Amino acid sequence: MVASSAAGISSRNPLPRSSGRPGRHPGWDQAPSQKAEAEARWQRRLKEVRAFRKATGELPRHQKTDDPLERTLGVWLHGQRINCNHGKLAPKKKLRLDKVLPGWREGRRRRGGHSRNS
C-alpha cells in the first residue's frame, strides 16, 4: 500500500493527485501555444461570421450552399450550436456569440411553408 499525506502526495509519485479525470478539463493535454492558436482561430471565425452576416443579412448555411466560404462558416457555427446544446461550449464563448450574433442558436429562418416543429 502506498502512503499518502493530506496534500494528496504519494510516496511513489511526488506530484499532487488530480482532482478529476483529464477529459473533464478541455485542453489539458495541449501545449499553451496550441490553446492560444485554437482560441485565436475561434475568435477569427467569429469575426468572419459577423462580417458574413453584415454583408448578407443572414447567418451562413452549413448545407445547401455552393459558396465554399459560407459552408465553412456555416459548419463552424453549426458546431458551436451542437457544443452549446450538449453543454460543451465554454460560457464565455456562449456569451460572446450571444453578444456578437444575436439569434445564432436558432439559425436562419426557413423559407417556405415548412416549420421546424413539423
Buried (B, 14 or more C-beta within 10 A) or exposed (E): EEEEEEEEBEEEEEEEEEEEEEEEEEEEEEEEEEEEEEEEEBEEBBEBBBEBBEEEEEBBBBEEEEEEEBBBBBBBBBBBBEBBEEEEBEEEBBEBBEEEBEEBBEBEEEEEEEEEEE
